[in-house]
Amino acid sequence: MAAFDRALPLMAQVGDELSQGRIHLGLAEARRGLGRRAQAIRSAERAAATMRECRVPVKETRARELLAALAEDAGDREGAAAELRRAVEVCLASGNRPKAAALRARLERVLDVRKGEGPL
């Protein structure tokens, strides 16, 4: 994680937005693994926004999936569903129908659990 933290200012200095987005995505995943939820959310949100601006739908989708997972971790089913819906939209807009179908299935599971109020 220290390498990500060192690389981020360098990429900002040279104006490499895409690399910054990738670094934020890596930081989000690492921070989630370390239980640093708030930091992970901020990094994932930044990654999603950067990847949208750079028009990299695969990475934007990954960031949205991570945001959904973070919401699920916290028991926020509505937040998870919202991020999954956004991820489906990104996939459909980019023509990635197989990934959109997989995300819809995950969304259905989140919504079904929400209705039953059982565990995620």
DAMOLIN-V982604 format. One record per residue. N is the residue number from 1. RES is the residue in one letter. D_CENTER is the distance of its C-alpha to the mean C-alpha in whole Angstrom. Layout:
# DAMOLIN-V982604
n = [N N]
res = [RES RES]
d_center = [D_CENTER D_CENTER]
This chain:
# DAMOLIN-V982604
n = [1 2 3 4 5 6 7 8 9 10 11 12 13 14 15 16 17 18 19 20 21 22 23 24 25 26 27 28 29 30 31 32 33 34 35 36 37 38 39 40 41 42 43 44 45 46 47 48 49 50 51 52 53 54 55 56 57 58 59 60 61 62 63 64 65 66 67 68 69 70 71 72 73 74 75 76 77 78 79 80 81 82 83 84 85 86 87 88 89 90 91 92 93 94 95 96 97 98 99 100 101 102 103 104 105 106 107 108 109 110 111 112 113 114 115 116 117 118 119 120]
res = [M A A F D R A L P L M A Q V G D E L S Q G R I H L G L A E A R R G L G R R A Q A I R S A E R A A A T M R E C R V P V K E T R A R E L L A A L A E D A G D R E G A A A E L R R A V E V C L A S G N R P K A A A L R A R L E R V L D V R K G E G P L]
d_center = [18 21 21 17 19 22 20 18 21 23 21 21 25 25 22 20 17 15 16 15 11 11 13 10 8 11 11 8 9 13 13 11 14 16 16 15 13 13 13 10 8 10 9 5 7 9 7 6 10 11 10 12 15 15 15 13 11 10 8 7 6 5 2 3 4 3 4 7 8 9 10 12 13 15 16 15 15 15 12 10 12 12 8 9 12 10 8 12 13 12 13 16 17 17 19 17 18 18 14 14 17 15 12 15 17 14 14 18 18 16 18 21 21 20 24 25 24 24 21 18]
